[in-house]
Amino acid sequence: MADRFRLLSHRPARLLANFQDGRRARSSDRDPGGQPDHVARVHDGMAGLEPDGHQTDARARPAVSRRCAPARTGARRGSGARLSRRAPESEAIRGPRDLRAPRGRSFALRPHDRVALRADSCVDPSTDRPEQSLPVRWRRTSRGRRDSCEVAFGCRCRDPGAQAHSDIPRARQPARRRKRARGAGPREVVGASRRSNRAGGGAKPHCGGRGGDIVTRRAAGACALLSFACATSYLSRAPPSPDSALRSPSGDAHDFSLAPHPSLPVQTEAATVDAERVYRLPDLIDAAESTNPDTRIEWEKARQAALAVGLARAEYLPTISALALGGYHRSWFQVPTFGNSSLTVSPSEFLPGVSFPLPAASGSKHVAVDWFDLLPFLAIRWQFLDFGRGAGVEAAEHASVAANVSFTAAHQKVVFEVTRAYLRLSAARAQTAVARDALQRTRGIAKAAEARRERGLATTVEVVEGRREVAQGEYGLAQAQAAEVAVYTALLATLGVDPLTKLKVATTLSRDLPERLDGSVDSYLRAALRTRPDLQAALAMRSSAQAMVGKSQATFLPRMSVTGTAGAGWLGAKSVGEPWATATVPNVAALMSFEWTLFDFGVRQAQTEIARSRSNEAEQVVEKLQRQATQEVVAAYDEVHANLARFKAASSLERSAAVAEDAVTKSYANGLSTLTDTLSAQKARSLASAGKEQAFSEALISATVLVFASGQLGSADAVPDFRK
């Protein structure tokens, strides 16, 4: 089998160079005495053997680490030598034709480049000089360095004369490194390395191999850690795509359900509800005002606004704070030549310190000095001149008024919503009663039809129609009952209690209502424009915004403050081997500060313009709310009169329908009317009764809306009932 030359990684070449190269300054096998002979044998052996004419190809890895330093100035240039493979029995490397790289890649050899061979290589040292000099390349640099290239060849040929070449010294290698070097096949290149020979001494060893790998791995690990710390790495907290769930309980990427949260439900204060008590409208309003979340939210906002006033007024008062500074230090000082010297350590050049002697000069010219300082003190600061504090207090006070008015508006809204839900529940119950009553009358008519059929006075069609109307009445009753349950649940939600709570609520029965309201629309308008909470809150916020304009303008004026401190400093210092020297330094200081910003590139002017814009915005909000209040009051006033007229008409219709239904029912029992006429009369009466109950409820709700729009629905007593 033909032997092959293969160019391996730089690591085996570095190992061989470390132990076989006698020139390397840090080599453990450096032999100055045998160095010239060793080098001469290597160079002579490279070109001393005669080829036998059987030329083959050669393999060489292009990934050879080359650490090239600049070449000597003025050197000649040449072509790169190539490595070729010859006959397997006896080989020689003579010139460029014997050094050939695969695929036309060149491996340059320069003057003073050395080729290290394995001890069992097929190199003939009998030849003194090569038959042809190896062409070389040179590279000029400013520093005048010269590159060296080392190529190691491993060859285990079956040439009997190979044993004669054992005079080439074998390198002493550690077992592990020698084992890796033995891994090269016959006549294969086990490595190549390149170093720079400096004029002043030996070259620095090559830093590739394991050391380079370790550095590379550590650098890669550091980069990986830094990549994990980047802000963009937190994109993993977001869903991977618009149609994929982030963390689905079932593991399905398209399952967008959530796992139960351990902190839910949040424990809240349970409402006190008496299950045996029958709650009327005033009782329901009182319960809602204490349990509804909206009233609690507005109450917290009002408290925050009140505390903001205290913060604004606190700017007139001084601030007192306790501070402490401490530290530990170690420094090295040069020991003076004269004796009896000392050193003083002070926290500041204006304060006294602690002194201690320095030891006499010994072997070292420097001495280590340790010292610590602890400075606790009290500081008081008072800003006695600030033209913007008054405007800040005024703005906070107006904001507090607006928060209190909003709290009142929240209570009026709760009263309105509870009243509306209560009236709707009464209407739903009335509708259920009407449906139940209609079902009972329908069943009576159906029984009458069956009785007439038994006597032979009615047909089967009439009996079937009666049963159909009964089924229709049962369906209407079920619908009315469902609507009643929905309205009851809405009432519980308005109260702010658990929807599963069983609450007994009284019902308001329908009664006669007046034809018109006593008050005029102008009286309701005047009341609305003066007492509506949203208008008053908007007016207070406008005043607060105007005060903020004055505070922004005050930033153009100077400010002055006084600061005083009082405390004591505890100092300690010593040199190495000496006891601590301590001292206590009391100090009292007073400082006056004057600050006047003259130019800030328009920042204060922009802030002032923003404050003016917010003031104008608040003015527009007030005007908008005034127009809105006027529209709501007029619409509610007209709605009340329309509902009162509707109730009057429904009441008249209900009375007429009741009379007609009674007459037709009696006529049908006597055989004077048909079943169709009887059922039609019964439906008309049911519709009239339902319309009357609905009109009554809507009349009361619209009257409540009118009072709420005028800003007068402050309690249960203000709810209109038209009893007076």
ZAMARGU-4260 file (C-alpha; in steps of 0.2 Angstrom, whole numbers, plus 5000, padded with zeros to 4 digits):
<rodrens>
0) 5000/5000/5000 | 5006/5017/4995 | 5011/5028/5010 | 5003/5045/5011 | 5008/5062/5017
5) 4994/5071/5027 | 4995/5088/5034 | 4987/5087/5052 | 4983/5101/5065 | 4995/5112/5072
10) 4995/5103/5089 | 5006/5088/5086 | 5018/5099/5077 | 5019/5111/5092 | 5022/5096/5103
15) 5036/5089/5092 | 5043/5106/5091 | 5043/5109/5110 | 5053/5093/5112 | 5063/5090/5096
20) 5068/5107/5091 | 5085/5111/5100 | 5084/5129/5096 | 5068/5133/5105 | 5073/5143/5120
25) 5060/5135/5132 | 5062/5117/5126 | 5064/5105/5139 | 5076/5095/5127 | 5087/5109/5123
30) 5105/5103/5119 | 5117/5117/5114 | 5131/5105/5111 | 5121/5094/5099 | 5111/5107/5091
35) 5121/5111/5075 | 5123/5092/5071 | 5104/5089/5074 | 5099/5103/5063 | 5112/5098/5049
40) 5105/5080/5049 | 5087/5086/5047 | 5091/5098/5033 | 5103/5085/5024 | 5090/5071/5027
45) 5076/5081/5018 | 5086/5081/5002 | 5098/5066/5003 | 5087/5051/4997 | 5086/5047/4979
50) 5068/5045/4972 | 5064/5028/4964 | 5053/5036/4951 | 5036/5031/4957 | 5027/5047/4960
55) 5010/5048/4968 | 4999/5061/4975 | 5000/5069/4993 | 4986/5074/5005 | 4988/5089/5016
60) 4975/5098/5026 | 4973/5116/5022 | 4968/5120/5040 | 4985/5123/5047 | 4988/5136/5060
65) 5001/5148/5054 | 5007/5161/5066 | 5017/5172/5054 | 5028/5186/5059 | 5035/5199/5047
70) 5050/5193/5036 | 5067/5201/5036 | 5070/5216/5025 | 5078/5213/5008 | 5075/5195/5007
75) 5072/5187/4990 | 5055/5180/4985 | 5051/5163/4978 | 5037/5150/4975 | 5030/5140/4989
80) 5036/5122/4990 | 5024/5108/4988 | 5023/5091/4996 | 5022/5076/4985 | 5021/5057/4989
85) 5033/5045/4981 | 5036/5026/4981 | 5032/5017/4997 | 5049/5009/4999 | 5062/5022/4998
90) 5058/5040/4998 | 5067/5057/4998 | 5062/5075/4998 | 5073/5084/4987 | 5065/5100/4980
95) 5049/5108/4975 | 5043/5093/4965 | 5043/5083/4981 | 5033/5095/4991 | 5016/5097/4985
100) 4999/5102/4993 | 4983/5096/4987 | 4972/5106/4975 | 4985/5118/4971 | 4987/5125/4988
105) 5005/5131/4993 | 5014/5128/5009 | 5028/5141/5009 | 5046/5137/5016 | 5057/5151/5020
110) 5076/5152/5024 | 5080/5145/5041 | 5063/5136/5041 | 5066/5118/5048 | 5057/5102/5045
115) 5057/5090/5060 | 5056/5072/5055 | 5051/5057/5066 | 5065/5046/5071 | 5058/5031/5061
120) 5056/5042/5045 | 5063/5036/5028 | 5076/5050/5027 | 5094/5046/5020 | 5106/5057/5030
125) 5120/5051/5018 | 5117/5065/5006 | 5125/5081/5012 | 5116/5094/5001 | 5100/5094/4992
130) 5101/5092/4973 | 5090/5108/4971 | 5087/5122/4983 | 5070/5124/4989 | 5061/5140/4983
135) 5056/5152/4997 | 5045/5167/5000 | 5050/5182/5010 | 5039/5196/5017 | 5046/5213/5022
140) 5040/5222/5038 | 5045/5237/5048 | 5051/5227/5063 | 5063/5216/5053 | 5057/5200/5060
145) 5060/5183/5051 | 5047/5170/5051 | 5051/5152/5054 | 5041/5137/5048 | 5042/5120/5055
150) 5035/5105/5046 | 5035/5087/5055 | 5034/5072/5044 | 5030/5055/5051 | 5034/5040/5040
155) 5033/5022/5044 | 5040/5014/5028 | 5046/4996/5025 | 5063/5002/5019 | 5076/4991/5027
160) 5088/5005/5026 | 5076/5015/5037 | 5084/5008/5053 | 5101/5016/5048 | 5093/5033/5051
165) 5091/5030/5069 | 5105/5042/5073 | 5092/5056/5072 | 5088/5060/5090 | 5071/5054/5096
170) 5062/5067/5106 | 5057/5063/5124 | 5039/5066/5125 | 5026/5062/5138 | 5016/5047/5136
175) 5000/5056/5132 | 5008/5067/5119 | 5018/5053/5111 | 5002/5043/5109 | 4994/5057/5100
180) 5010/5059/5089 | 5010/5040/5085 | 4992/5042/5078 | 4999/5049/5062 | 5000/5036/5047
185) 5016/5032/5038 | 5024/5047/5029 | 5010/5059/5034 | 5013/5076/5040 | 5009/5077/5058
190) 5010/5096/5060 | 5016/5112/5055 | 5019/5128/5066 | 5027/5144/5062 | 5036/5156/5074
195) 5046/5172/5074 | 5064/5172/5078 | 5069/5188/5086 | 5086/5194/5084 | 5088/5196/5102
200) 5084/5178/5108 | 5073/5163/5106 | 5056/5164/5100 | 5040/5163/5111 | 5032/5146/5111
205) 5016/5144/5101 | 5001/5147/5110 | 4989/5137/5100 | 4982/5120/5104 | 4974/5116/5121
210) 4978/5133/5128 | 4969/5142/5113 | 4955/5130/5114 | 4952/5134/5132 | 4953/5153/5129
215) 4940/5151/5115 | 4929/5140/5125 | 4929/5153/5139 | 4926/5167/5127 | 4912/5158/5120
220) 4905/5155/5137 | 4906/5173/5142 | 4898/5178/5126 | 4884/5166/5129 | 4881/5173/5147
225) 4881/5191/5140 | 4868/5186/5127 | 4857/5179/5141 | 4859/5196/5150 | 4853/5206/5135
230) 4836/5214/5135 | 4831/5206/5119 | 4833/5189/5127 | 4817/5192/5137 | 4807/5190/5121
235) 4804/5172/5127 | 4792/5178/5140 | 4780/5183/5126 | 4770/5171/5115 | 4781/5163/5101
240) 4768/5168/5087 | 4751/5177/5086 | 4742/5160/5085 | 4751/5150/5098 | 4748/5150/5117
245) 4762/5154/5129 | 4759/5142/5143 | 4744/5131/5140 | 4738/5120/5154 | 4735/5106/5142
250) 4751/5108/5132 | 4742/5112/5116 | 4749/5127/5107 | 4731/5132/5101 | 4723/5130/5118
255) 4722/5148/5125 | 4715/5143/5142 | 4724/5149/5158 | 4729/5139/5173 | 4721/5143/5190
260) 4730/5157/5198 | 4735/5153/5216 | 4731/5171/5222 | 4714/5171/5215 | 4700/5175/5221
265) 4705/5190/5231 | 4698/5190/5248 | 4686/5205/5251 | 4676/5211/5265 | 4660/5202/5265
270) 4644/5212/5265 | 4633/5211/5280 | 4616/5205/5273 | 4602/5198/5284 | 4593/5184/5275
275) 4577/5186/5285 | 4575/5204/5283 | 4565/5211/5269 | 4574/5226/5261 | 4565/5241/5254
280) 4573/5254/5243 | 4581/5265/5257 | 4589/5249/5265 | 4596/5244/5248 | 4603/5261/5245
285) 4612/5261/5263 | 4619/5244/5259 | 4625/5249/5242 | 4634/5264/5248 | 4644/5254/5261
290) 4648/5239/5249 | 4649/5245/5232 | 4667/5246/5225 | 4664/5262/5216 | 4661/5272/5232
295) 4677/5264/5240 | 4687/5269/5225 | 4682/5287/5225 | 4684/5288/5244 | 4702/5282/5242
300) 4705/5295/5229 | 4698/5309/5240 | 4710/5304/5254 | 4724/5304/5242 | 4720/5322/5237
305) 4718/5327/5255 | 4736/5321/5259 | 4742/5330/5243 | 4737/5346/5251 | 4747/5341/5266
310) 4762/5338/5255 | 4761/5354/5247 | 4760/5364/5263 | 4775/5353/5270 | 4786/5363/5258
315) 4785/5378/5270 | 4793/5367/5284 | 4811/5362/5286 | 4817/5344/5284 | 4828/5335/5297
320) 4838/5320/5292 | 4851/5309/5300 | 4866/5303/5289 | 4881/5293/5292 | 4897/5290/5281
325) 4910/5277/5284 | 4924/5269/5275 | 4939/5258/5277 | 4955/5261/5267 | 4973/5254/5265
330) 4987/5263/5256 | 5006/5262/5255 | 5017/5276/5259 | 5035/5278/5256 | 5045/5277/5272
335) 5055/5293/5274 | 5074/5291/5276 | 5075/5301/5292 | 5068/5294/5308 | 5054/5299/5320
340) 5042/5303/5306 | 5023/5302/5308 | 5008/5303/5297 | 4991/5312/5299 | 4975/5305/5291
345) 4960/5317/5290 | 4944/5315/5281 | 4945/5333/5274 | 4959/5345/5272 | 4949/5357/5282
350) 4946/5346/5297 | 4959/5339/5309 | 4964/5321/5309 | 4973/5307/5318 | 4992/5306/5318
355) 5003/5290/5321 | 5021/5287/5320 | 5029/5278/5305 | 5041/5263/5307 | 5059/5265/5303
360) 5065/5261/5285 | 5069/5242/5283 | 5071/5231/5268 | 5055/5238/5260 | 5054/5257/5256
365) 5035/5257/5258 | 5024/5254/5273 | 5005/5249/5273 | 4994/5261/5282 | 4976/5256/5287
370) 4963/5269/5292 | 4944/5271/5294 | 4932/5285/5296 | 4914/5286/5303 | 4905/5302/5301
375) 4887/5302/5308 | 4878/5319/5308 | 4861/5327/5308 | 4856/5339/5294 | 4842/5352/5293
380) 4837/5360/5277 | 4824/5374/5275 | 4820/5382/5259 | 4813/5399/5265 | 4811/5407/5248
385) 4801/5399/5235 | 4788/5409/5225 | 4780/5393/5218 | 4774/5385/5234 | 4759/5396/5237
390) 4752/5391/5219 | 4756/5373/5223 | 4746/5373/5239 | 4731/5382/5230 | 4732/5369/5216
395) 4732/5354/5228 | 4717/5362/5238 | 4706/5364/5222 | 4711/5346/5217 | 4705/5340/5234
400) 4689/5349/5232 | 4686/5340/5215 | 4690/5323/5223 | 4677/5326/5237 | 4664/5331/5224
405) 4668/5316/5213 | 4666/5305/5229 | 4648/5313/5231 | 4645/5310/5213 | 4649/5292/5215
410) 4636/5290/5229 | 4623/5299/5219 | 4627/5287/5205 | 4625/5272/5216 | 4608/5279/5223
415) 4602/5281/5205 | 4608/5263/5199 | 4600/5255/5214 | 4584/5264/5212 | 4583/5260/5194
420) 4587/5241/5197 | 4574/5241/5211 | 4561/5248/5200 | 4565/5236/5186 | 4564/5222/5198
425) 4547/5228/5203 | 4542/5229/5185 | 4548/5211/5181 | 4539/5204/5196 | 4523/5213/5190
430) 4525/5206/5172 | 4527/5189/5180 | 4511/5191/5190 | 4502/5197/5174 | 4508/5182/5164
435) 4503/5170/5179 | 4486/5178/5179 | 4484/5177/5161 | 4489/5158/5161 | 4475/5155/5174
440) 4462/5164/5164 | 4468/5154/5148 | 4466/5138/5157 | 4449/5142/5163 | 4444/5146/5145
445) 4452/5129/5139 | 4442/5120/5153 | 4426/5128/5147 | 4429/5123/5129 | 4432/5105/5135
450) 4415/5105/5145 | 4406/5112/5130 | 4413/5098/5119 | 4407/5085/5132 | 4390/5092/5130
455) 4392/5093/5111 | 4392/5111/5110 | 4410/5113/5104 | 4421/5105/5092 | 4438/5097/5094
460) 4446/5111/5085 | 4441/5123/5099 | 4448/5111/5112 | 4465/5110/5103 | 4465/5129/5101
465) 4462/5131/5120 | 4476/5119/5124 | 4488/5129/5112 | 4484/5145/5121 | 4488/5137/5138
470) 4505/5131/5131 | 4508/5149/5125 | 4503/5156/5142 | 4515/5144/5150 | 4529/5149/5139
475) 4526/5168/5142 | 4526/5164/5161 | 4543/5156/5159 | 4550/5171/5150 | 4544/5183/5163
480) 4552/5173/5177 | 4568/5172/5167 | 4568/5191/5165 | 4564/5193/5184 | 4579/5182/5188
485) 4591/5193/5177 | 4585/5209/5185 | 4587/5202/5202 | 4605/5197/5198 | 4608/5215/5191
490) 4602/5222/5208 | 4614/5211/5218 | 4628/5217/5207 | 4624/5235/5209 | 4623/5232/5228
495) 4641/5225/5227 | 4636/5209/5236 | 4639/5191/5230 | 4627/5186/5216 | 4623/5170/5225
500) 4616/5179/5240 | 4598/5176/5244 | 4590/5193/5247 | 4572/5197/5251 | 4567/5213/5242
505) 4551/5222/5243 | 4540/5226/5228 | 4533/5243/5223 | 4515/5240/5217 | 4508/5251/5203
510) 4497/5265/5208 | 4489/5281/5201 | 4502/5294/5195 | 4499/5313/5192 | 4497/5319/5174
515) 4511/5332/5175 | 4526/5337/5186 | 4524/5351/5198 | 4541/5359/5194 | 4545/5368/5178
520) 4560/5363/5167 | 4569/5380/5171 | 4569/5375/5189 | 4577/5359/5185 | 4590/5367/5174
525) 4595/5380/5187 | 4597/5366/5200 | 4607/5356/5188 | 4619/5370/5183 | 4622/5374/5201
530) 4622/5357/5210 | 4628/5344/5198 | 4644/5336/5205 | 4652/5334/5188 | 4651/5352/5185
535) 4658/5357/5202 | 4672/5345/5200 | 4676/5351/5183 | 4676/5369/5190 | 4688/5364/5204
540) 4700/5356/5191 | 4699/5372/5181 | 4705/5382/5196 | 4718/5369/5200 | 4725/5370/5182
545) 4725/5389/5183 | 4735/5388/5199 | 4748/5376/5191 | 4751/5390/5178 | 4757/5401/5192
550) 4768/5388/5199 | 4776/5385/5182 | 4779/5404/5181 | 4787/5404/5198 | 4801/5393/5191
555) 4808/5409/5182 | 4812/5417/5200 | 4826/5413/5212 | 4825/5401/5227 | 4835/5402/5243
560) 4838/5389/5256 | 4848/5386/5272 | 4856/5370/5277 | 4864/5366/5294 | 4874/5350/5300
565) 4880/5344/5317 | 4889/5328/5321 | 4906/5320/5326 | 4918/5311/5316 | 4927/5295/5323
570) 4944/5292/5315 | 4956/5278/5317 | 4973/5274/5308 | 4988/5263/5311 | 5003/5256/5301
575) 5006/5237/5300 | 5010/5229/5316 | 5006/5245/5326 | 4990/5248/5337 | 4976/5259/5332
580) 4977/5278/5335 | 4959/5285/5336 | 4952/5303/5337 | 4935/5311/5338 | 4932/5326/5328
585) 4915/5336/5332 | 4909/5347/5318 | 4895/5360/5316 | 4892/5368/5299 | 4879/5380/5291
590) 4877/5384/5273 | 4866/5395/5263 | 4861/5391/5245 | 4855/5403/5232 | 4848/5396/5215
595) 4842/5405/5200 | 4841/5397/5184 | 4844/5409/5170 | 4844/5399/5155 | 4838/5381/5151
600) 4835/5381/5133 | 4816/5384/5134 | 4812/5370/5147 | 4803/5381/5159 | 4794/5390/5145
605) 4788/5374/5138 | 4782/5369/5155 | 4772/5385/5157 | 4764/5383/5140 | 4759/5365/5145
610) 4751/5372/5161 | 4742/5385/5151 | 4735/5372/5138 | 4729/5362/5153 | 4720/5377/5160
615) 4712/5380/5143 | 4707/5362/5142 | 4699/5362/5159 | 4689/5378/5153 | 4682/5368/5138
620) 4678/5354/5149 | 4667/5365/5160 | 4658/5372/5145 | 4655/5355/5137 | 4648/5348/5154
625) 4636/5363/5155 | 4629/5359/5138 | 4628/5341/5142 | 4619/5344/5158 | 4606/5355/5150
630) 4603/5342/5136 | 4601/5328/5149 | 4589/5338/5160 | 4578/5343/5145 | 4577/5326/5138
635) 4573/5318/5155 | 4559/5331/5158 | 4551/5327/5142 | 4553/5308/5145 | 4544/5310/5162
640) 4529/5318/5154 | 4529/5305/5140 | 4529/5291/5152 | 4516/5299/5163 | 4504/5300/5148
645) 4508/5283/5143 | 4504/5276/5160 | 4487/5286/5159 | 4483/5278/5143 | 4489/5261/5148
650) 4478/5262/5164 | 4463/5267/5153 | 4466/5253/5141 | 4468/5240/5155 | 4452/5245/5163
655) 4443/5243/5146 | 4451/5227/5142 | 4446/5219/5158 | 4428/5224/5156 | 4428/5217/5138
660) 4436/5201/5143 | 4424/5198/5157 | 4409/5201/5145 | 4416/5189/5132 | 4420/5176/5144
665) 4403/5175/5151 | 4395/5176/5133 | 4406/5161/5128 | 4400/5151/5144 | 4382/5155/5138
670) 4386/5150/5121 | 4384/5167/5114 | 4402/5170/5109 | 4415/5160/5100 | 4431/5153/5107
675) 4442/5165/5096 | 4433/5180/5103 | 4436/5174/5120 | 4454/5171/5118 | 4457/5188/5109
680) 4449/5197/5123 | 4460/5188/5136 | 4476/5192/5126 | 4470/5210/5125 | 4468/5211/5144
685) 4485/5203/5147 | 4494/5215/5135 | 4485/5230/5143 | 4490/5225/5161 | 4508/5222/5155
690) 4509/5239/5147 | 4502/5247/5162 | 4515/5240/5174 | 4529/5244/5161 | 4523/5262/5160
695) 4522/5264/5178 | 4540/5257/5181 | 4546/5268/5166 | 4538/5284/5173 | 4546/5281/5190
700) 4563/5278/5182 | 4562/5293/5171 | 4557/5304/5186 | 4573/5297/5195 | 4584/5301/5180
705) 4577/5319/5180 | 4582/5321/5198 | 4599/5313/5195 | 4602/5324/5180 | 4598/5340/5190
710) 4611/5334/5204 | 4598/5332/5218 | 4598/5313/5220 | 4608/5313/5236 | 4599/5300/5246
715) 4584/5288/5246 | 4572/5303/5252 | 4576/5312/5235 | 4569/5297/5225 | 4552/5303/5217
720) 4537/5292/5221 | 4523/5303/5216 | 4514/5300/5232 | 4512/5318/5237
</rodrens>
